[in-house]
């Protein structure tokens, strides 16, 4: 009843919006490149930080990417890295990288964007006592251990000791426009990682007064801030005159900040926003019906998996893990629980990534007969023991996990029990300390657009986020060979071989990939979605009247 | 009178300290039982222990008593009280912003919203109450009675969402189509939420939603009170003296009838603050209520403690003002 009522309301809204657009519209341009000008009003959530070294959440990065620019940018279609501020990034051994920077670029305050600007920024992020979230991303650079303080007693001391060094030993300036980066391990994918906003440069004035720079950023990108960050209300960006690269399309970008995605959607329906990069899950179907082509849909790169506690005896045998995976019909869960907002996973690497292969996982589709047979070969499931399925509370995971449990029960006769009462923080602590007593839900988003991001951090022996405690020497050695391969193209086969090991061993059961769902208004001429960095507001153009 | 006020002010101290302790205990228990909120900041990426520790330390969650379940953390509590009252330091949130700064940013919006809500419920509520009370049993009386029951029985979060979707989006879009309607009405007042371009106009409808529930109570209180007083001896005397009807109703009856209404409105400031938590979230008003919602969701103890302590102070002061107002309204009431 209510649903029907709402649909009528939305249809009326859409008609009203169409009418608004028509009465206000002028000559529509078919220019594919899109014209410059106008004010683009976009939906945003409150960013955590506007410092490149600290902002590691989606809302922060959306703003930082327009204010700052880094060494490389990503191709909108393919996601391949292209030099932006970098003249060249080269290495002979994949361990020491020489980076040459184009000259002539400056920050908004006139400071040059040179080797120092990058070294300064990366050092600031890495230095432990600064407590910058993106220090995580500096971990490949040599000397990272010395700039963060070690906990001597492992008990959380009242006062942490001073780190041994203030600066990363792996960063060395050659001349004004050149510097070298030494990594602790060879890594062929390094040039792809430096396009992440945590590697963007920072001005000296910014590092000297980081708190102030967080409120009124001193950027080097195509846009600069107008006034300062109006917390919880709005962030206004205008075109920057100091930017020498390809100019942004809109004259102004206004980020309206919403605490609640439903409130944002209401504002979009009322014509107050031009772009919404996300949608309230409950309104997805209706938005698809209402906005049609203006709902931008694409398979995303957010991975949801069910981890296997390999440290438990029941899960040691890979045939048990394969049987559990074969019992699950992913598409039916996606349709029933999520209105089709996900794409079933058939591998471990996001389909949009270079080197990803379709249907590489043979155990990722439902096959009850095979599942039963594999479980029997493995000696069956311990009689009377319940399968405990874990997820964090309050995030809506219990619904789909229950569907997974039901399917396993129907296929293999294993009774299950949901463990879904831990809050996120405690849930993650349980994961860190490997205390899950059954399969557990977790997710993963890429750190950089290189397939290694889905492999190394999750499954290599002893890796930080390897919560299933998977350990396979062959896998580790393939990753190492991939890391020291001469080029990305040469590295990819190694990583694919590593993925082949995963689809056989199933350290985690791949579930699905998130789908991107963004909507844009009638007055948007060309909406640009970057394969890596998501909605690109600077490249999105408005219809000009 | 002066002594009474001083005594009341002294009573504030145990109330505020008690509230702070309860909040402190509850937020500490939440951390002890559901884990370090700083870990949740990193999500699926397991942070290196040194980084996690540095951030935890910086944000003030490093006290070892937060690992011991059930420990009331008295040491941490006294530190907090000392920080708040001696150094006026309310701590920082998970994004390293000062709580005082957060409140200073948020409070103008909430004040505006509260003023709109209180004015709306006082003016419309009392007017409707008087209208109904003077004509007991008539159409007007029944209309007020039935409409107020209707408003009272709809929870504020339902009312808010319905108003946002139908008044802000649907009806607003119709208005925005009409060129002759001034923008401040179509784009400002009938916006589906707070809009920085129209900082006052776009708060009118959220304020009315916030005031709606108490408006019903105000109207009903006024109505009963008026009906009771209109039959009182002193009103009959006033009429017998030959005073004009306007004066009998406006001065004699209404003034006495307003005592329970004023009490209610005073207490209601506190309730409206609580309602603001819901209304501000629905209408995206960047005020105190939305701040509390967000910080409770992420478990930011310093923000919850700081903001709620300030809210308690507001309620206490409002109640004190109401008590003093009694003496103004009713000469028989004196404070010694």
Contacts between the chains, C-beta under 8 A, distances in Angstrom:
chain1	res1	chain2	res2	distance
A	6	B	165	7.5
A	9	B	165	6.5
A	9	B	166	6.8
A	9	B	169	7.6
A	9	B	170	5.3
A	12	B	170	6.0
A	12	B	173	7.7
A	13	B	169	5.8
A	13	B	170	5.8
A	13	B	173	5.5
A	16	B	170	7.8
A	16	B	173	3.7
A	16	B	174	6.1
A	16	B	176	7.4
A	16	B	177	5.8
A	17	B	173	6.5
A	19	B	177	5.5
A	20	B	173	7.4
A	20	B	176	6.1
A	20	B	177	6.0
A	23	B	177	7.4
A	23	B	179	7.7
A	46	B	294	8.0
A	48	B	95	5.0
A	49	B	95	6.7
A	128	B	50	5.7
A	128	B	51	7.0
A	128	B	54	5.2
A	129	B	54	6.3
A	131	B	51	7.4
A	131	B	54	4.4
A	131	B	55	4.6
A	131	B	57	7.8
A	131	B	58	4.5
A	133	B	41	7.3
A	133	B	42	7.5
A	133	B	55	7.5
A	135	B	48	8.0
A	135	B	51	5.4
A	136	B	42	7.6
A	136	B	45	6.3
A	136	B	47	5.9
A	136	B	48	6.9
A	136	B	51	6.4
A	139	B	48	6.8
A	148	B	48	7.1
A	148	B	50	4.0
A	148	B	51	6.6
A	148	B	54	7.1
A	149	B	50	6.2
A	149	B	54	7.3
A	150	B	50	6.5
A	151	B	49	6.7
A	151	B	50	6.9
A	151	B	53	6.1
A	155	B	64	7.8
A	156	B	53	6.3
A	156	B	56	7.8
A	156	B	62	6.1
A	156	B	64	6.6
A	158	B	62	7.6
A	160	B	53	6.7
A	160	B	54	6.8
A	160	B	57	6.5
A	230	B	196	7.2
A	231	B	97	7.6
A	231	B	102	7.6
A	231	B	105	5.4
A	231	B	286	7.5
A	232	B	105	6.8
A	232	B	106	7.3
A	232	B	286	3.7
A	232	B	290	7.2
A	232	B	291	7.8
A	233	B	196	5.2
A	233	B	286	5.2
A	234	B	196	5.1
A	256	B	196	7.5
A	257	B	286	7.5
A	258	B	193	7.9
A	258	B	284	5.2
A	259	B	281	6.0
A	259	B	284	6.1
A	259	B	286	7.7
A	259	B	290	5.0
A	259	B	293	7.1
A	259	B	294	6.0
A	260	B	281	5.5
A	260	B	282	7.2
A	260	B	284	6.5
A	262	B	161	7.8
A	262	B	282	7.9
A	263	B	164	7.3
A	263	B	192	7.4
A	263	B	193	5.1
A	263	B	281	7.5
A	263	B	282	6.5
A	263	B	283	6.7
A	263	B	284	4.0
A	264	B	284	7.5
A	266	B	164	5.3
A	266	B	165	6.6
A	266	B	168	6.1
A	266	B	169	5.4
A	266	B	192	3.8
A	266	B	193	6.3
A	267	B	191	7.5
A	267	B	192	5.8
A	267	B	193	5.9
A	267	B	284	7.4
A	269	B	169	4.7
A	269	B	173	7.5
A	269	B	192	7.2
A	270	B	168	6.3
A	270	B	169	5.1
A	270	B	172	5.5
A	270	B	173	6.2
A	270	B	176	7.5
A	270	B	191	6.4
A	270	B	192	4.9
A	271	B	173	7.1
A	271	B	176	6.6
A	272	B	187	7.9
A	272	B	191	6.6
A	272	B	192	7.8
A	272	B	195	6.8
A	422	B	34	7.1
A	422	B	35	7.8
A	423	B	34	3.7
A	423	B	35	6.4
A	423	B	40	7.9
A	423	B	299	7.8
A	424	B	35	7.9
A	424	B	40	4.6
A	425	B	34	6.0
A	425	B	35	3.5
A	425	B	36	5.6
A	425	B	37	5.2
A	425	B	38	7.8
A	425	B	39	5.0
A	425	B	40	4.1
A	425	B	299	7.0
A	426	B	33	7.5
A	426	B	34	4.6
A	426	B	35	3.2
A	427	B	35	7.4
A	428	B	35	7.2
A	428	B	39	5.1
A	428	B	40	6.3
A	428	B	42	7.6
A	428	B	43	7.5
A	428	B	44	7.9
A	428	B	46	7.8
A	429	B	35	4.8
A	429	B	36	6.8
A	429	B	39	5.7
A	431	B	46	7.7
A	432	B	39	7.6
A	432	B	46	5.7
A	442	B	44	5.7
A	443	B	43	7.9
A	443	B	44	5.2
A	444	B	44	5.4
A	445	B	44	7.1
A	447	B	45	7.7
A	457	B	45	7.6
A	464	B	45	7.4
A	464	B	46	4.0
A	464	B	47	7.6
A	464	B	48	6.8
A	465	B	44	6.5
A	465	B	45	6.1
A	465	B	46	4.6
A	467	B	46	7.7
